[in-house]
Amino acid sequence: MHSPTQPPVPEPLARLRPSLQWALLIALSVLFAGLLEGARLPAALLVGPMMAAIVCGTNGARMRVPQPAFGAAQTIVGCLVAASIEPEILSAFLDDWPLFLLAVIATVCASSFLGYLISRWKVLPGTTAVWGSAPGAATAMVLMADAFGADARLVAFMQYLRVIFVSVAAALIARMFVDTSDVEAPALIWFPDIDGPAFAATILVAVAGGSLGYLLRLPSPYFLGTMMLGATVHLGAGITMQLPEWLLAISYALVGWSIGLNFNRAILRHATRALRQIVLSILALMVFCGGLAWLLVLLLDIDPLTAYLATSPGGMDSVAIIAAASDTVNISFIMALQMVRFLFVLIFGPPISRLVARRIGG
């Protein structure tokens, strides 16, 4: 109940019809995603709609993404992750697997410790900071964090803020070793020719994987069920999946809206108050990973840019684009270390979260 001296803050969108609220949300999503794409910032197709949804949610919008649509979007993200796991990554991993595991475990331990400190100091509630600090797999961490009881809104805030920090830093450091000024991300083809068998395989994997995850009662069932089934058929049977850009854009928007529309002014104020600690934890993790890169240079005699991009804690898409700009870096090594860490976090994120929850008594 508001006191007479503190009248309720007006929420202008609460008076609009749902159809107008949706129209505004879509328009803002297109605008924000376009601006982020123009600035070459990563994950624009997800972060843009999420920002638009936060604006609408904190101004009184009451609409929500239907649960079946959100589940379908998660299955497409699961297909995307499964399709990105290639056999070449395994061979690159086997060549230097002890150092790979050491680098991955060290990074995950450092990020988990930073998340533990933020949780212990009551900066963020529960295990939210642990999920938010997890290196890489930003979208997957947000989806899984929600399934394990963490605040997905604050996890998303931490994850995508770090993705932006890391991607900008990687681009700046890359310019010390190679001129990337003329390198652009591949042009987006929104409506490619549909490969019938590959697209059908994607839909079948999404439907079957989501159903399997639900029946097995997996955490984040639609994402994890689809990812596991998709990886099995992709690596085991060599089945190719097609994920056209329009399908990814719709799925990213649904995920971003589902997160952003749950923001309110109180949670936004909380995120703003924690901004300084979150930024410091991001910078600390980046410095730690820079130290790991330096050790890889000494131990493996690889070039500094390869080492830095391989250990960079997030922004895998941006790292791949930057790596492609140089003829001197070892792209297989970079993507293998990034993917191994990605899979490690997916597998061990839940038990690490439970361990921290026990430690902080939450």
FIMIVO-827639 format. One record per atom (N, C-alpha, C): residue in one letter; x, z, y. Coordinates in steps of 0.05 Angstrom, whole numbers, padded with zeros to 5 digits, always signed. Atoms other than C-alpha are relative to their C-alpha. Layout:
N
aXZY/...
This chain:
362
m+00017+00000-00024/m+00000+00000+00000/m+00018+00000+00025/h-00016+00003-00024/h+00028-00021+00068/h-00008+00020+00021/s+00006-00019-00021/s+00033+00029+00124/s-00009-00015+00025/p+00009+00014-00024/p+00001+00013+00192/p+00023-00011+00017/t-00023+00010-00016/t+00070+00005+00223/t+00015-00022-00014/q-00013+00021+00015/q+00092-00043+00169/q-00021-00018-00012/p+00021+00018+00011/p+00040-00098+00162/p+00012-00018-00022/p-00011+00017+00022/p+00046-00142+00100/p+00011-00026+00011/v-00013+00025-00008/v+00092-00202+00107/v-00019-00023-00008/p+00018+00022+00007/p+00049-00265+00110/p+00011-00018-00021/e-00009+00019+00021/e+00052-00311+00050/e-00017-00025+00004/p+00016+00023-00008/p+00029-00378+00077/p-00010-00017-00023/l+00009+00018+00022/l+00026-00415+00011/l-00022+00011-00017/a+00021-00013+00016/a-00022-00365-00019/a-00027-00011+00007/r+00026+00011-00009/r-00078-00398+00021/r-00005-00029-00008/l+00003+00028+00007/l-00065-00468-00004/l-00011-00003-00028/r+00010+00006+00027/r-00101-00499-00063/r+00024-00005-00019/p-00022+00004+00019/p-00059-00503-00127/p+00011-00029+00001/s-00010+00028-00001/s-00056-00579-00122/s+00019-00005+00023/l-00018+00003-00023/l-00025-00575-00053/l+00026+00016-00004/q-00025-00015+00006/q+00024-00521-00077/q+00018-00017-00018/w-00016+00016+00018/w+00047-00567-00133/w+00012-00024+00015/a-00010+00023-00016/a+00053-00626-00085/a+00023+00008+00017/l-00022-00010-00017/l+00096-00585-00038/l+00025+00006-00017/l-00022-00007+00018/l+00139-00560-00096/l+00015-00026-00009/i-00013+00025+00009/i+00152-00631-00121/i+00015-00013+00023/a-00013+00013-00023/a+00168-00657-00052/a+00026+00015+00007/l-00024-00016-00006/l+00217-00600-00038/l+00021-00004-00022/s-00019+00004+00022/s+00248-00610-00107/s+00015-00026+00003/v-00013+00026-00004/v+00262-00683-00094/v+00019+00001+00023/l-00017-00003-00024/l+00290-00666-00025/l+00026+00015-00007/f-00024-00017+00006/f+00337-00610-00049/f+00018-00013-00020/a-00017+00013+00020/a+00360-00648-00111/a+00015-00023+00012/g-00013+00023-00013/g+00375-00709-00068/g+00023+00009+00017/l-00021-00010-00017/l+00415-00668-00019/l+00024+00010-00016/l-00022-00010+00017/l+00455-00634-00074/l+00015-00023-00014/e-00013+00024+00012/e+00468-00701-00108/e+00018-00014+00020/g-00016+00013-00021/g+00491-00730-00042/g+00026+00015+00006/a-00023-00016-00004/a+00539-00672-00034/a+00018+00002-00025/r-00015+00001+00025/r+00565-00684-00105/r+00002+00028-00012/l+00000-00027+00013/l+00548-00613-00126/l-00012-00002-00028/p+00009+00002+00028/p+00538-00601-00200/p-00028+00011-00005/a+00026-00010+00009/a+00472-00589-00236/a-00021-00004+00021/a+00019+00004-00022/a+00434-00618-00177/a-00029-00003-00009/l+00027+00005+00010/l+00374-00639-00219/l-00013+00026-00010/l+00011-00026+00008/l+00365-00566-00241/l-00001+00019+00024/v-00002-00019-00022/v+00389-00527-00181/v-00019-00007+00023/g+00018+00009-00022/g+00349-00569-00131/g-00029+00009-00005/p+00027-00010+00005/p+00281-00556-00164/p-00002+00031-00001/m+00000-00029+00000/m+00300-00483-00175/m-00001+00011+00028/m+00000-00008-00028/m+00315-00475-00100/m-00027-00004+00012/a+00027+00005-00011/a+00249-00508-00083/a-00020+00020-00010/a+00019-00019+00011/a+00212-00462-00130/a+00004+00028+00012/i-00005-00026-00013/i+00246-00401-00099/i-00013+00001+00027/v+00013+00001-00027/v+00223-00423-00030/v-00030+00003-00003/c+00029-00002+00004/c+00152-00432-00056/c-00008+00028-00010/g+00007-00025+00012/g+00152-00369-00098/g+00001+00023+00019/t-00003-00022-00020/t+00176-00324-00041/t-00018-00004+00024/n+00019+00004-00022/n+00123-00353+00005/n-00029-00001-00010/g+00027-00005+00009/g+00063-00337-00038/g-00011-00020-00020/a+00010+00019+00019/a+00057-00395-00087/a-00007+00015-00026/r+00010-00015+00023/r+00018-00372-00148/r+00000-00017-00026/m+00001+00016+00024/m+00024-00431-00196/m+00025+00006-00018/r-00021-00004+00020/r+00067-00426-00259/r+00001-00024-00019/v-00004+00021+00019/v+00096-00476-00308/v-00013+00009-00026/p+00012-00008+00026/p+00053-00475-00372/p+00021+00004-00021/q-00019-00007+00020/q+00089-00444-00430/q+00007-00023-00019/p-00008+00023+00017/p+00084-00506-00475/p+00019-00020+00014/a-00017+00019-00015/a+00116-00549-00420/a+00028+00012+00002/f-00026-00013-00001/f+00172-00498-00412/f+00014-00001-00027/g-00011+00001+00027/g+00183-00496-00487/g+00010-00028-00006/a-00009+00028+00004/a+00186-00573-00490/a+00025-00006+00015/a-00025+00004-00016/a+00238-00573-00434/a+00024+00013-00014/q-00022-00013+00014/q+00280-00524-00473/q+00010-00016-00024/t-00009+00016+00023/t+00280-00569-00534/t+00017-00024+00009/i-00016+00023-00010/i+00307-00627-00492/i+00028+00010+00007/v-00026-00011-00006/v+00363-00583-00466/v+00015+00006-00026/g-00013-00004+00025/g+00378-00564-00538/g+00010-00026-00012/c-00009+00026+00009/c+00382-00638-00557/c+00025-00009+00016/l-00023+00007-00017/l+00430-00649-00498/l+00025+00014-00010/v-00024-00015+00009/v+00477-00594-00522/v+00009-00011-00027/a-00008+00010+00027/a+00475-00619-00594/a+00013-00027+00001/a-00011+00027-00002/a+00489-00691-00574/a+00028+00000+00013/s-00026-00001-00014/s+00550-00669-00533/s+00022+00010-00019/i-00020-00010+00018/i+00586-00640-00594/i+00010-00023-00017/e-00011+00023+00014/e+00632-00695-00620/e+00022+00007-00019/p-00021-00006+00020/p+00679-00698-00681/p+00028+00002+00012/e-00027+00000-00012/e+00739-00711-00635/e+00007+00028+00010/i-00005-00028-00009/i+00731-00640-00608/i+00011+00017-00022/l-00009-00015+00022/l+00742-00612-00677/l+00030-00005-00006/s-00028+00006+00006/s+00808-00649-00688/s+00018+00011+00022/a-00016-00012-00022/a+00834-00628-00619/a+00002+00030-00003/f+00000-00029+00005/f+00815-00556-00636/f+00020+00007-00022/l-00017-00007+00023/l+00851-00557-00703/l+00030-00003+00006/d-00028+00003-00007/d+00916-00580-00671/d+00012+00025+00012/d-00010-00024-00013/d+00923-00516-00630/d-00020+00023-00001/w+00022-00019+00001/w+00869-00470-00656/w+00007+00029+00007/p-00006-00028-00008/p+00906-00403-00648/p-00001+00004+00030/l+00000-00003-00030/l+00917-00414-00573/l-00028-00005+00011/f+00027+00005-00008/f+00847-00442-00566/f-00017+00026-00002/l+00016-00024+00004/l+00816-00380-00596/l+00009+00023+00019/l-00010-00021-00017/l+00862-00334-00556/l-00010-00004+00029/a+00009+00005-00028/a+00844-00368-00490/a-00030+00005+00002/v+00029-00003-00001/v+00769-00368-00507/v-00007+00030-00001/i+00006-00028+00003/i+00768-00295-00530/i+00008+00015+00025/a-00009-00014-00025/a+00809-00272-00469/a-00019-00005+00023/t+00019+00006-00022/t+00761-00308-00421/t-00026+00014-00004/v+00026-00014+00006/v+00699-00280-00455/v+00003+00030+00004/c-00004-00029-00004/c+00728-00210-00455/c+00002+00007+00030/a-00002-00005-00029/a+00746-00215-00381/a-00027-00002+00013/s+00026+00004-00012/s+00678-00241-00362/s-00019+00023-00008/s+00017-00022+00009/s+00643-00188-00404/s+00007+00026+00013/f-00008-00024-00014/f+00684-00133-00373/f-00009+00000+00029/l+00010+00002-00027/l+00666-00158-00303/l-00030+00005+00001/g+00029-00005+00001/g+00593-00160-00323/g-00006+00029-00006/y+00004-00028+00007/y+00599-00090-00353/y+00003+00017+00025/l-00005-00016-00025/l+00628-00063-00287/l-00024-00003+00019/i+00022+00004-00019/i+00572-00094-00246/i-00025+00015-00010/s+00023-00015+00011/s+00520-00064-00294/s+00005+00030+00002/r-00006-00029-00001/r+00555+00003-00296/r-00003+00011+00028/w+00003-00009-00028/w+00556+00007-00220/w-00028-00004+00011/k+00028+00003-00008/k+00481-00009-00219/k-00004-00021+00022/v+00003+00022-00019/v+00492-00071-00177/v-00023-00018-00009/l+00021+00016+00011/l+00446-00110-00223/l-00011+00016-00024/p+00012-00016+00021/p+00397-00082-00275/p+00008-00008-00028/g-00004+00006+00029/g+00411-00076-00350/g+00024-00017-00006/t-00022+00017+00008/t+00452-00130-00382/t-00001-00027+00015/t+00002+00024-00016/t+00435-00182-00329/t+00027-00010+00008/a-00027+00009-00009/a+00507-00183-00303/a+00017-00011-00022/v-00015+00010+00022/v+00535-00194-00372/v-00007-00029-00006/w+00009+00028+00004/w+00493-00257-00383/w+00009-00017+00024/g-00007+00016-00024/g+00506-00279-00311/g+00030-00005+00002/s-00029+00004-00001/s+00582-00271-00320/s+00010-00017-00022/a-00010+00016+00023/a+00586-00310-00385/a+00011-00027+00009/p-00013+00024-00010/p+00634-00368-00375/p-00011-00025-00013/g+00010+00025+00011/g+00602-00436-00384/g-00028+00003-00011/a+00027+00000+00012/a+00535-00456-00416/a-00021+00012+00018/a+00017-00013-00020/a+00498-00438-00352/a-00030-00001-00008/t+00029+00003+00006/t+00429-00466-00371/t-00007+00015-00026/a+00005-00014+00025/a+00435-00439-00442/a-00001+00030+00004/m-00001-00029-00005/m+00453-00370-00417/m-00025+00010+00014/v+00025-00008-00014/v+00393-00368-00371/v-00023+00001-00020/l+00022+00001+00019/l+00346-00388-00427/l+00002+00023-00020/m-00003-00021+00020/m+00376-00338-00477/m-00002+00027+00013/a+00002-00026-00013/a+00381-00282-00426/a-00029+00009+00002/d+00029-00007-00003/d+00306-00284-00415/d-00011+00009-00027/a+00009-00008+00026/a+00295-00280-00490/a+00010+00027-00009/f-00012-00026+00008/f+00340-00218-00495/f-00006+00021+00021/g+00009-00022-00017/g+00306-00180-00439/g+00014+00003+00027/a-00013-00002-00026/a+00353-00193-00380/a-00017-00015+00021/d+00014+00013-00022/d+00328-00217-00312/d+00010-00028+00003/a-00009+00027-00001/a+00332-00292-00318/a+00004-00010+00028/r-00003+00009-00027/r+00325-00300-00243/r+00027+00007+00011/l-00027-00008-00009/l+00388-00261-00227/l+00022-00012-00016/v-00020+00014+00016/v+00425-00291-00285/v+00004-00029+00010/a-00002+00027-00012/a+00409-00360-00257/a+00015+00000+00026/f-00014-00002-00026/f+00432-00338-00188/f+00030+00002-00004/m-00029-00004+00005/m+00500-00315-00216/m+00012-00025-00013/q-00011+00022+00015/q+00510-00373-00263/q+00005-00025+00017/y-00002+00025-00016/y+00496-00430-00215/y+00017+00003+00025/l-00018-00005-00022/l+00533-00397-00158/l+00029-00004-00010/r-00027+00003+00011/r+00595-00394-00203/r+00006-00030-00006/v-00004+00029+00005/v+00585-00467-00225/v+00009-00015+00025/i-00007+00013-00025/i+00588-00488-00152/i+00029+00008+00008/f-00027-00009-00008/f+00650-00445-00137/f+00021-00013-00017/v-00020+00010+00019/v+00687-00469-00199/v+00004-00030+00004/s-00002+00029-00003/s+00671-00542-00189/s+00014-00008+00026/v-00014+00005-00026/v+00693-00542-00116/v+00030+00006-00003/a-00028-00008+00003/a+00757-00505-00134/a+00015-00020-00018/a-00013+00020+00018/a+00772-00554-00192/a+00006-00026+00015/a-00004+00024-00015/a+00763-00613-00145/a+00023+00002+00019/l-00021-00004-00019/l+00809-00584-00093/l+00028+00002-00013/i-00025-00002+00014/i+00863-00566-00143/i+00008-00027-00012/a-00006+00027+00011/a+00858-00635-00175/a+00014-00017+00020/r-00011+00017-00020/r+00876-00666-00109/r+00030+00005+00005/m-00029-00006-00001/m+00944-00632-00113/m+00016-00017-00019/f-00014+00014+00021/f+00960-00673-00174/f-00008-00030-00002/v+00010+00027+00003/v+00918-00736-00170/v-00020-00005+00022/d+00019+00007-00021/d+00880-00773-00116/d-00027-00006-00011/t+00027+00004+00010/t+00806-00765-00132/t-00019-00009+00022/s+00018+00006-00022/s+00780-00788-00065/s-00017-00025-00005/d+00015+00025+00005/d+00759-00856-00092/d-00016+00001-00026/v+00013-00002+00026/v+00730-00829-00157/v-00028+00011+00004/e+00028-00009-00002/e+00655-00822-00162/e-00012+00004-00028/a+00015-00004+00026/a+00609-00797-00216/a-00014-00026-00007/p+00014+00024+00008/p+00578-00853-00257/p-00027-00002+00012/a+00026+00003-00012/a+00517-00882-00225/a-00023+00007-00019/l+00022-00008+00017/l+00452-00853-00251/l-00018-00024-00006/i+00019+00021+00008/i+00409-00902-00290/i-00025+00015-00010/w+00023-00017+00005/w+00341-00869-00287/w-00017-00011-00023/f+00017+00012+00021/f+00304-00918-00333/f+00015-00020-00017/p-00015+00019+00017/p+00352-00947-00384/p-00018-00012-00021/d+00015+00012+00022/d+00329-00992-00440/d-00001+00021-00023/i+00004-00020+00020/i+00300-00948-00494/i+00010-00011-00027/d-00009+00005+00027/d+00337-00949-00561/d-00020+00013-00019/g+00022-00011+00016/g+00278-00941-00608/g+00007+00021-00020/p-00007-00020+00020/p+00311-00906-00667/p+00013+00025+00013/a-00014-00023-00013/a+00355-00861-00622/a-00019+00017+00015/f+00019-00015-00016/f+00298-00841-00576/f-00020+00014-00019/a+00018-00012+00020/a+00252-00829-00636/a+00013+00024-00013/a-00014-00022+00012/a+00306-00785-00667/a+00000+00024+00019/t+00001-00022-00020/t+00309-00744-00602/t-00026+00015-00001/i+00026-00012-00001/i+00235-00732-00602/i-00005+00016-00026/l+00004-00013+00026/l+00234-00715-00677/l+00016+00026-00001/v-00017-00023+00001/v+00292-00667-00670/v-00011+00022+00019/a+00012-00019-00019/a+00259-00634-00609/a-00024+00014-00012/v+00025-00012+00012/v+00192-00624-00645/v+00007+00017-00024/a-00007-00015+00025/a+00222-00603-00712/a+00017+00024+00006/g-00018-00022-00007/g+00277-00560-00681/g-00015+00022+00014/g+00016-00021-00014/g+00229-00524-00634/g-00018+00015-00019/s+00018-00012+00019/s+00180-00512-00691/s+00016+00018-00019/l-00016-00016+00018/l+00236-00487-00736/l+00009+00026+00013/g-00008-00024-00015/g+00262-00439-00683/g-00023+00020+00002/y+00023-00018-00003/y+00192-00412-00673/y-00007+00014-00026/l+00007-00012+00027/l+00179-00402-00748/l+00021+00020-00008/l-00021-00018+00007/l+00247-00368-00756/l+00002+00024+00019/r+00001-00021-00020/r+00232-00324-00696/r+00028+00004+00013/l-00025-00002-00014/l+00298-00340-00663/l-00004+00008+00028/p+00001-00004-00029/p+00313-00314-00594/p+00002-00027+00014/s+00001+00026-00013/s+00299-00371-00545/s-00004-00021-00021/p+00003+00016+00025/p+00270-00407-00606/p+00001-00030+00005/y+00002+00029-00004/y+00257-00476-00575/y+00028-00011+00006/f-00027+00009-00007/f+00328-00482-00547/f+00018+00002-00024/l-00019-00004+00021/l+00367-00452-00605/l-00008-00016-00025/g+00009+00015+00023/g+00325-00483-00660/g+00007-00030+00002/t-00006+00029-00004/t+00332-00553-00631/t+00030-00005+00001/m-00029+00004-00001/m+00406-00544-00616/m+00013+00000-00028/m-00012-00002+00026/m+00422-00523-00687/m-00008-00024-00018/l+00009+00023+00016/l+00380-00578-00720/l+00014-00025+00011/g-00012+00024-00012/g+00406-00630-00671/g+00030-00003-00006/a-00028+00001+00007/a+00479-00611-00683/a+00004-00007-00029/t-00002+00005+00029/t+00468-00614-00758/t-00004-00030-00006/v+00005+00029+00006/v+00438-00684-00759/v+00020-00018+00015/h-00019+00017-00015/h+00486-00710-00705/h+00027+00000-00013/l-00027-00001+00012/l+00550-00686-00738/l-00001-00006-00030/g+00002+00004+00029/g+00527-00685-00811/g-00009-00027-00008/a+00011+00026+00008/a+00487-00749-00814/a+00007-00023+00019/g-00009+00021-00019/g+00517-00786-00754/g-00023-00012+00015/i+00024+00011-00014/i+00448-00794-00722/i+00005+00002+00030/t-00003+00001-00029/t+00451-00814-00649/t-00026+00006+00014/m+00024-00006-00016/m+00402-00786-00598/m+00003-00012+00028/q+00000+00011-00027/q+00382-00818-00532/q-00016+00018+00018/l+00012-00018-00020/l+00367-00774-00472/l+00000-00014+00027/p+00000+00014-00026/p+00347-00819-00414/p-00002+00019+00024/e-00002-00017-00024/e+00358-00792-00344/e-00027+00010+00009/w+00026-00009-00009/w+00284-00789-00328/w-00010+00024-00017/l+00009-00022+00017/l+00271-00744-00388/l+00016+00025+00006/l-00016-00024-00007/l+00329-00698-00370/l-00009+00011+00027/a+00008-00009-00027/a+00306-00695-00297/a-00026+00016-00002/i+00025-00015+00003/i+00236-00674-00318/i+00005+00027-00014/s-00005-00025+00014/s+00263-00622-00366/s+00015+00020+00018/y-00014-00018-00018/y+00312-00594-00315/y-00019+00011+00021/a+00018-00010-00021/a+00257-00590-00263/a-00019+00022-00011/l+00017-00020+00012/l+00211-00552-00311/l+00014+00026-00004/v-00015-00025+00003/v+00266-00502-00327/v+00005+00013+00027/g-00006-00010-00027/g+00285-00495-00253/g-00025+00012+00012/w+00025-00011-00011/w+00212-00485-00233/w-00008+00026-00014/s+00008-00024+00015/s+00200-00434-00288/s+00016+00024+00009/i-00017-00022-00010/i+00258-00392-00262/i-00007+00006+00029/g+00003-00004-00028/g+00247-00402-00188/g-00027+00011+00009/l+00027-00009-00008/l+00172-00390-00185/l-00004+00030-00005/n+00002-00029+00005/n+00184-00320-00212/n+00015+00017+00020/f-00012-00014-00021/f+00225-00302-00152/f-00021+00010+00020/n+00017-00010-00022/n+00192-00258-00100/n+00020+00010+00022/r-00018-00009-00022/r+00219-00229-00035/r+00017+00024-00007/a-00016-00024+00008/a+00241-00164-00067/a+00024-00008-00017/i-00022+00009+00018/i+00283-00199-00121/i+00020-00016+00016/l-00018+00016-00017/l+00312-00246-00068/l+00017+00019+00017/r-00016-00020-00016/r+00333-00186-00025/r+00020+00013-00018/h-00018-00012+00019/h+00364-00155-00087/h+00024-00018-00005/a-00022+00019+00005/a+00405-00218-00101/a+00018-00001+00024/t-00016+00002-00025/t+00427-00221-00028/t+00018+00025+00003/r-00015-00024-00002/r+00449-00148-00029/r+00024+00000-00019/a-00021+00000+00020/a+00490-00160-00092/a+00020-00024+00003/l-00015+00025-00003/l+00521-00225-00065/l+00030+00006+00002/r-00028-00005-00003/r+00588-00194-00045/r+00013+00007-00027/q-00011-00007+00026/q+00600-00162-00113/q+00000-00024-00019/i+00001+00024+00018/i+00578-00226-00149/i+00022-00019+00007/v-00021+00019-00008/v+00625-00269-00108/v+00028+00011-00008/l-00026-00012+00007/l+00683-00221-00120/l+00005-00003-00030/s-00003+00003+00029/s+00670-00223-00195/s+00006-00028-00008/i-00006+00029+00005/i+00669-00299-00194/i+00029-00007+00006/l-00028+00006-00008/l+00735-00302-00157/l+00019+00013-00019/a-00018-00014+00019/a+00766-00250-00204/a+00002-00016-00026/l-00001+00015+00025/l+00746-00292-00265/l+00015-00026+00004/m-00015+00024-00005/m+00773-00355-00233/m+00030+00005+00001/v-00029-00007-00001/v+00840-00321-00219/v+00010+00006-00028/f-00008-00006+00027/f+00842-00295-00290/f+00004-00026-00016/c-00002+00026+00014/c+00829-00365-00318/c+00024-00016+00010/g-00024+00013-00011/g+00883-00392-00272/g+00025+00011-00013/g-00022-00012+00014/g+00931-00342-00304/g+00003-00011-00029/l+00000+00012+00026/l+00911-00368-00373/l+00011-00028+00000/a-00010+00028-00002/a+00925-00439-00350/a+00030+00000+00003/w-00028-00002-00004/w+00994-00418-00328/w+00014+00006-00027/l-00011-00007+00026/l+01007-00388-00397/l+00000-00025-00019/l+00002+00024+00016/l+00984-00453-00430/l+00022-00020+00008/v-00021+00018-00009/v+01033-00492-00387/v+00027+00009-00012/l-00025-00011+00010/l+01090-00446-00410/l+00002-00004-00030/l-00001-00001+00029/l+01071-00444-00484/l-00002-00028-00012/l+00005+00027+00012/l+01048-00516-00496/l+00014-00022+00015/d-00014+00020-00016/d+01088-00552-00443/d-00019-00023+00008/i+00019+00020-00010/i+01025-00588-00418/i+00000+00001+00030/d+00000+00001-00029/d+01014-00609-00347/d-00020+00020+00012/p+00016-00021-00012/p+00984-00558-00299/p-00030-00008+00004/l+00028+00008-00004/l+00921-00599-00284/l-00016+00001-00026/t+00013-00002+00026/t+00904-00605-00358/t-00007+00029-00006/a+00004-00028+00007/a+00913-00530-00367/a-00022+00012+00017/y+00020-00012-00018/y+00871-00512-00306/y-00028-00009-00006/l+00026+00010+00006/l+00814-00558-00322/l-00011+00010-00027/a+00009-00009+00027/a+00813-00535-00395/a-00010+00029+00002/t+00007-00029-00001/t+00808-00461-00375/t-00020+00006+00022/s+00019-00004-00022/s+00761-00471-00315/s-00026+00012-00011/p+00023-00014+00012/p+00703-00423-00327/p-00028-00010+00008/g+00026+00011-00006/g+00643-00469-00321/g+00002-00027+00013/g+00000+00026-00012/g+00622-00535-00290/g+00011-00022-00018/m-00012+00019+00020/m+00637-00576-00353/m-00004-00029+00009/d+00004+00028-00008/d+00606-00640-00325/d+00020-00008+00022/s-00018+00006-00022/s+00647-00636-00261/s+00029-00001-00010/v-00027+00000+00011/v+00710-00620-00301/v+00005-00027-00014/a-00003+00026+00014/a+00699-00683-00344/a+00004-00022+00020/i-00003+00022-00020/i+00691-00727-00282/i+00028+00001+00013/i-00026-00002-00013/i+00754-00699-00249/i+00022-00008-00020/a-00021+00007+00020/a+00794-00706-00314/a+00001-00031-00004/a+00000+00029+00003/a+00772-00779-00319/a+00014-00014+00022/a-00014+00012-00022/a+00805-00792-00252/a+00030-00003-00003/s-00029-00001+00003/s+00875-00780-00278/s+00008-00012-00027/d-00011+00011+00025/d+00915-00818-00330/d+00019+00019-00013/t-00020-00018+00010/t+00961-00759-00340/t-00011+00024-00016/v+00011-00024+00013/v+00913-00705-00365/v-00008-00007-00029/n+00009+00003+00027/n+00894-00695-00438/n-00030+00007-00001/i+00029-00004-00002/i+00818-00704-00436/i-00010+00014-00026/s+00009-00012+00025/s+00809-00687-00510/s+00006+00030-00001/f-00008-00028+00000/f+00846-00621-00501/f-00019+00016+00019/i+00017-00013-00020/i+00805-00604-00438/i-00028+00005-00011/m+00028-00002+00009/m+00737-00619-00469/m-00002+00017-00025/a+00001-00016+00024/a+00755-00586-00535/a-00001+00030+00007/l+00000-00029-00008/l+00772-00519-00502/l-00026+00007+00014/q+00025-00005-00014/q+00711-00524-00457/q-00023+00003-00021/m+00022-00001+00020/m+00665-00538-00517/m+00003+00024-00019/v-00004-00024+00018/v+00696-00484-00562/v-00010+00025+00015/r+00009-00023-00015/r+00684-00433-00507/r-00030+00000+00003/f+00030+00003-00002/f+00613-00459-00497/f-00013+00010-00025/l+00012-00008+00025/l+00597-00451-00571/l+00005+00030-00006/f-00006-00028+00004/f+00632-00383-00574/f-00019+00018+00016/v+00018-00016-00016/v+00590-00357-00517/v-00029-00001-00011/l+00027+00002+00012/l+00526-00383-00550/l-00003+00018-00024/i+00001-00016+00025/i+00543-00348-00615/i+00002+00030+00006/f-00006-00028-00003/f+00571-00283-00589/f-00012+00013+00025/g+00013-00011-00023/g+00532-00275-00524/g-00019+00022-00006/p+00019-00021+00006/p+00475-00236-00555/p+00013+00026-00010/p-00012-00026+00008/p+00518-00184-00593/p+00016+00013+00022/i-00014-00012-00022/i+00562-00175-00532/i-00019+00014+00019/s+00020-00012-00018/s+00500-00162-00490/s-00011+00026-00012/r+00010-00025+00012/r+00474-00111-00540/r+00021+00022+00001/l-00021-00020-00002/l+00542-00076-00541/l+00001+00012+00028/v-00001-00011-00027/v+00543-00070-00466/v-00025+00017+00006/a+00025-00016-00004/a+00470-00046-00466/a+00003+00028-00012/r-00004-00027+00012/r+00490+00011-00513/r+00020+00016+00017/r-00020-00015-00015/r+00551+00028-00470/r-00011+00011+00026/i+00011-00009-00025/i+00510+00033-00406/i-00026+00016-00004/g+00024-00016+00006/g+00452+00067-00441/g-00025-00014+00007/g+00024+00014-00008/g+00403+00011-00426/g-00011-00016-00024/
